[in-house]
């Protein structure tokens, strides 16, 4: 039997929702993989960023080899600060919207994280065989870890242990001022000052920085050295034993040792300092014999302090995959239906001090009160001191009360499902209002993440070409049908709406090819509606269904716009599903307006859509 191809292997997955796309995108290279199980990475590929004009083109090129595979979740580590939806890379002229890329690729989830945040998250899971220790020292248990790595830039981060895991630091420490340690480094700094008024560590302790060091030392030594790239400098030092290139490597490693020492004393990194990036592993034996470690310990009164801290070179390939996979896994676990922060407080409560346990009890019993009250009132209600409230927050891995409240507020809205926030008879008007809004907001966010953009594209195309659109709906869904009829009619599309089961089939039999029916049903099982859909299809019309993805109606439709929010519409009045259906009408309306642009009177639809105002 022949060995299965890699693309076939990658299709086998231990995850219920399919393989996950992972990437580590630097300024020079982008590394991709498909995670098919925890710790299992298939279809690993390295691409040159210079070959692509943007991140979408890069992603599509990699995914072209997996065209038959359905991907729902992805996480990308990028060499750039990440703050909000818009990302603009520091060392490459690429900018993009995270949500736009997610929709472009049809993903449910797309996370963008800093590359060294991802690398930092991978550190606790690295094994001895993944590392090369340089110099003495032994890592302390449950201690802070530092990481830095020269590549196209200089990444810096750290890992702080908490009671139930680790917190990574989002740092741009590579941009601190470069501090020379001797006359030679001062001469290099003066050389760099001719080009930049501010010279950061990244300007010199990086691939481009190695080239600056080479030119500066050539000038200082009076050597007419031919221009070399950093790979050429490393190759000449290792292969040809070129004197100038060997001095560049020696100087570079010393500078890196000084930067690593500064990071160690700043963080108190008794868990060790780890060196990543693409340059140091290529230097190999030269790095172990370099001044790196002696410079690391050359800290005057703090030399003994640093002598106890171990330093490691990360030798395993693609370590960021482990970190970005962990971040994605934690994110998906937070969306899976549990209020993870509330559960975390509950789980760790017994490990807290007695005073901190009183704060935890208050959080669990009256979460909204904690969100709304200042620290003095929280301390009074929990019968503890204000510093105890701060210690409670820090025990959970947060910087303080404000940081805790921000994350806690998000967990009470964006991730909490309906079943965790049922309205009860004794609830106040405030609690009833908050629960109804929270449940709806939660459902909308989940609905947004699970939208099938391909189905929306197909439905929008059908509607923009439709000769006539008819809405079929009964009961609670009738309101949605009337809303759709009102909007579509204003686009000058002939429309009708039927809510009488006896008229469904009669109307459907009069349809023609090019007509479209929008059938709306929470259950997707109404016999009269199913019969009308059959008649419409037999007449040559297309059917767009707004219903659950596994229902009989969905299976009969040309396109299904799935609304899979779990509501028992047989026993209760459907409320949240109706909101989802109305949102679909709005999305289709905007799509029709955009598609109709320039086509006669339909172009005036732009002025009727508030989302497109201005």
Secondary structure as the mmCIF struct_conf table of DSSP 4:
data_model
#
loop_
_struct_conf.conf_type_id
_struct_conf.id
_struct_conf.beg_label_comp_id
_struct_conf.beg_label_asym_id
_struct_conf.beg_label_seq_id
_struct_conf.end_label_comp_id
_struct_conf.end_label_asym_id
_struct_conf.end_label_seq_id
HELX_LH_PP_P HELX_LH_PP_P1 UNK A 2 UNK A 5
HELX_RH_AL_P HELX_RH_AL_P1 UNK A 6 UNK A 11
BEND BEND1 UNK A 14 UNK A 15
TURN_TY1_P TURN_TY1_P1 UNK A 16 UNK A 17
STRN STRN1 UNK A 20 UNK A 25
BEND BEND2 UNK A 27 UNK A 28
STRN STRN2 UNK A 29 UNK A 37
TURN_TY1_P TURN_TY1_P2 UNK A 38 UNK A 39
STRN STRN3 UNK A 40 UNK A 48
HELX_RH_3T_P HELX_RH_3T_P1 UNK A 49 UNK A 51
BEND BEND3 UNK A 53 UNK A 54
HELX_RH_AL_P HELX_RH_AL_P2 UNK A 55 UNK A 63
HELX_RH_3T_P HELX_RH_3T_P2 UNK A 64 UNK A 66
TURN_TY1_P TURN_TY1_P3 UNK A 67 UNK A 68
STRN STRN4 UNK A 73 UNK A 78
BEND BEND4 UNK A 79 UNK A 80
BEND BEND5 UNK A 84 UNK A 85
STRN STRN5 UNK A 86 UNK A 88
BEND BEND6 UNK A 90 UNK A 93
STRN STRN6 UNK A 95 UNK A 97
HELX_RH_AL_P HELX_RH_AL_P3 UNK A 98 UNK A 105
TURN_TY1_P TURN_TY1_P4 UNK A 106 UNK A 106
BEND BEND7 UNK A 108 UNK A 108
STRN STRN7 UNK A 109 UNK A 114
HELX_RH_AL_P HELX_RH_AL_P4 UNK A 115 UNK A 123
TURN_TY1_P TURN_TY1_P5 UNK A 124 UNK A 125
HELX_RH_3T_P HELX_RH_3T_P3 UNK A 128 UNK A 130
STRN STRN8 UNK A 131 UNK A 133
BEND BEND8 UNK A 135 UNK A 136
HELX_LH_PP_P HELX_LH_PP_P2 UNK A 139 UNK A 140
TURN_TY1_P TURN_TY1_P6 UNK A 141 UNK A 142
STRN STRN9 UNK A 145 UNK A 150
BEND BEND9 UNK A 151 UNK A 153
STRN STRN10 UNK A 154 UNK A 162
TURN_TY1_P TURN_TY1_P7 UNK A 163 UNK A 164
STRN STRN11 UNK A 165 UNK A 168
HELX_RH_3T_P HELX_RH_3T_P4 UNK A 173 UNK A 175
BEND BEND10 UNK A 176 UNK A 176
STRN STRN12 UNK A 177 UNK A 177
HELX_LH_PP_P HELX_LH_PP_P3 UNK A 178 UNK A 178
BEND BEND11 UNK A 182 UNK A 182
HELX_RH_AL_P HELX_RH_AL_P5 UNK A 183 UNK A 193
TURN_TY1_P TURN_TY1_P8 UNK A 194 UNK A 195
BEND BEND12 UNK A 197 UNK A 198
STRN STRN13 UNK A 200 UNK A 200
HELX_RH_AL_P HELX_RH_AL_P6 UNK A 201 UNK A 204
BEND BEND13 UNK A 205 UNK A 206
HELX_RH_AL_P HELX_RH_AL_P7 UNK A 207 UNK A 221
TURN_TY1_P TURN_TY1_P9 UNK A 222 UNK A 222
HELX_LH_PP_P HELX_LH_PP_P4 UNK A 225 UNK A 227
HELX_RH_AL_P HELX_RH_AL_P8 UNK A 230 UNK A 235
HELX_RH_PI_P HELX_RH_PI_P1 UNK A 236 UNK A 240
HELX_RH_AL_P HELX_RH_AL_P9 UNK A 243 UNK A 267
TURN_TY1_P TURN_TY1_P10 UNK A 268 UNK A 268
TURN_TY1_P TURN_TY1_P11 UNK A 270 UNK A 271
STRN STRN14 UNK A 273 UNK A 276
BEND BEND14 UNK A 277 UNK A 279
HELX_RH_AL_P HELX_RH_AL_P10 UNK A 280 UNK A 283
TURN_TY1_P TURN_TY1_P12 UNK A 284 UNK A 284
HELX_RH_AL_P HELX_RH_AL_P11 UNK A 285 UNK A 288
TURN_TY1_P TURN_TY1_P13 UNK A 289 UNK A 289
BEND BEND15 UNK A 290 UNK A 290
TURN_TY1_P TURN_TY1_P14 UNK A 291 UNK A 291
HELX_RH_AL_P HELX_RH_AL_P12 UNK A 292 UNK A 297
HELX_RH_3T_P HELX_RH_3T_P5 UNK A 300 UNK A 302
HELX_RH_AL_P HELX_RH_AL_P13 UNK A 303 UNK A 307
TURN_TY1_P TURN_TY1_P15 UNK A 308 UNK A 308
BEND BEND16 UNK A 309 UNK A 309
STRN STRN15 UNK A 311 UNK A 314
BEND BEND17 UNK A 316 UNK A 316
TURN_TY1_P TURN_TY1_P16 UNK A 317 UNK A 319
HELX_RH_AL_P HELX_RH_AL_P14 UNK A 320 UNK A 335
BEND BEND18 UNK A 336 UNK A 338
HELX_RH_AL_P HELX_RH_AL_P15 UNK A 340 UNK A 348
HELX_RH_3T_P HELX_RH_3T_P6 UNK A 349 UNK A 351
BEND BEND19 UNK A 352 UNK A 352
HELX_RH_AL_P HELX_RH_AL_P16 UNK A 354 UNK A 365
HELX_RH_AL_P HELX_RH_AL_P17 UNK A 367 UNK A 372
BEND BEND20 UNK A 373 UNK A 373
HELX_RH_AL_P HELX_RH_AL_P18 UNK A 375 UNK A 382
TURN_TY1_P TURN_TY1_P17 UNK A 383 UNK A 383
BEND BEND21 UNK A 384 UNK A 384
HELX_RH_AL_P HELX_RH_AL_P19 UNK A 386 UNK A 395
TURN_TY1_P TURN_TY1_P18 UNK A 396 UNK A 397
BEND BEND22 UNK A 399 UNK A 400
HELX_RH_AL_P HELX_RH_AL_P20 UNK A 401 UNK A 413
TURN_TY1_P TURN_TY1_P19 UNK A 414 UNK A 414
BEND BEND23 UNK A 415 UNK A 415
HELX_RH_3T_P HELX_RH_3T_P7 UNK A 418 UNK A 420
BEND BEND24 UNK A 421 UNK A 421
TURN_TY1_P TURN_TY1_P20 UNK A 425 UNK A 426
HELX_RH_AL_P HELX_RH_AL_P21 UNK A 429 UNK A 449
TURN_TY1_P TURN_TY1_P21 UNK A 450 UNK A 450
HELX_RH_AL_P HELX_RH_AL_P22 UNK A 453 UNK A 464
TURN_TY1_P TURN_TY1_P22 UNK A 465 UNK A 465
BEND BEND25 UNK A 467 UNK A 467
STRN STRN16 UNK A 468 UNK A 473
TURN_TY1_P TURN_TY1_P23 UNK A 475 UNK A 476
HELX_RH_AL_P HELX_RH_AL_P23 UNK A 477 UNK A 490
TURN_TY1_P TURN_TY1_P24 UNK A 491 UNK A 492
STRN STRN17 UNK A 494 UNK A 498
HELX_RH_AL_P HELX_RH_AL_P24 UNK A 501 UNK A 508
TURN_TY1_P TURN_TY1_P25 UNK A 509 UNK A 510
TURN_TY1_P TURN_TY1_P26 UNK A 513 UNK A 514
STRN STRN18 UNK A 515 UNK A 520
BEND BEND26 UNK A 522 UNK A 524
HELX_RH_AL_P HELX_RH_AL_P25 UNK A 527 UNK A 538
TURN_TY1_P TURN_TY1_P27 UNK A 539 UNK A 540
STRN STRN19 UNK A 542 UNK A 547
TURN_TY1_P TURN_TY1_P28 UNK A 549 UNK A 550
BEND BEND27 UNK A 551 UNK A 551
HELX_RH_AL_P HELX_RH_AL_P26 UNK A 552 UNK A 556
BEND BEND28 UNK A 557 UNK A 558
STRN STRN20 UNK A 559 UNK A 562
TURN_TY1_P TURN_TY1_P29 UNK A 569 UNK A 571
BEND BEND29 UNK A 572 UNK A 572
HELX_RH_AL_P HELX_RH_AL_P27 UNK A 576 UNK A 595
TURN_TY1_P TURN_TY1_P30 UNK A 596 UNK A 598
BEND BEND30 UNK A 599 UNK A 599
HELX_RH_3T_P HELX_RH_3T_P8 UNK A 600 UNK A 608
HELX_RH_3T_P HELX_RH_3T_P9 UNK A 610 UNK A 612
#
